[in-house]
């Protein structure tokens, strides 16, 4: 009884302080938020930040998220004791985790646009962001263990730094979008310069148990300049710009990628079955189109027994090109001779097939002319082929190429794309063809 009264008293006190705080001018509120920052450039060595990839890590993340969301009223208790969404089943979603002494104490999910879109697109208009260049990812499923919530950001800030580094270096993401409770939006605005999608809040957000929400976005190319101006006179432990951009945390476990892929899928057949068939029933709740698209992603024999049954006559293979398991961004060069003069063009290769690829070029490329193309598939993997630009997408800088003959490195890479499903598969892709 006494504990219940004490809890109620704390809630009333927090509500009263929040109301008083809301009457302060916006610049003062933002200054107060920034004054509360404490980012340690040398966190405790027991803290490890990594991609959640094992069943134990993922389950710990989902349980931590469940308890945090239930405690905040953002979801009702689930029999599984976990908050798992269909977005977690997709290879375009990455779950980050913070572990302290081996225990998961923080988590965050990055959901890049996929066959299911974003959770927040059901209530927020993202057209303005989609018109800009660069890929979009929704920051979702953020939770910190209650024993670390009063430690001045000892878990939150390292987790956010990991998010920033992962998005800008590995995830090929330019725009972050969020849907947060109105009580928390000013933290994102003041500390990281998120901008609201609209001034009006959504009164009921079904993805958060009908709680109100406000949408916001952040352009990761423009953010560093904005953050630098706000924090340039701050001491090191309060300078988020220096912390995000210049500080190197040995606590962060960087993905070790063989090829220049830009996502890190982890869902094996066993993990999909465990989280979406055994512990929850998300697969059974999918519509027919969603089931077909899920089959188009996990189109390997070992996945068929764990995926939901498709009753339609549609062929999942027709969707495979649009919904690949992996995305990539490989640098390359095209060398061609035009009227006796050599030309060299820089390429960014975005799609691969057995005998062709799609690339982006900032300069116009000659069509229907054979050229020498060198593509850096990974840090130590390179392919040199003869290729021809057969067409460019209208009013864009994207070109489709066909190959004369793929070399061994190319065949190994495409073989890995076809037969692999997880990040570990790509890392272990070595002997798809013999030398």
Buried (B, 14 or more C-beta within 10 A) or exposed (E): EEEEEEEEEEEEEEEEEEEEEEEEEEEEBBEEBBEEBEBBEEBEEEBBBBBBBEBEBBBBBBBBBBBBBBEBEBBEEBEBEBBBBBBBBBBBBBBBBBBBEEEBBBBBBBBBBBBBEBBBBEBBEBEEBEEEEEBBBBBBBBBBBEEBBEEBBBBBBBBBBBBBBBBBEBBBBBBBBBBBBEBBBBBBBBBBBBEBBEEEBBEEBEBBBEBBBBBBBBBBEEBBEBBBEBBEEBEEEBBBBBBBBEBEBEBBEEBEBBBBBBBBBBBBBEBBBBBBBEBBEBBEEBEEEBBBBBBBBBBEEEBEEBBBEBEEEBEBEEBBEEBBBBBBEBEBBBEBEEEEEEBEBEBBBBBBBEBBBBBBBEEEBBEEEEBBBBBBBBEEBBBEBBBBBEEBEEEEBBBBBBBEEBBEBBBBBBBBBBEBBBBBBBBEBEEBEEE
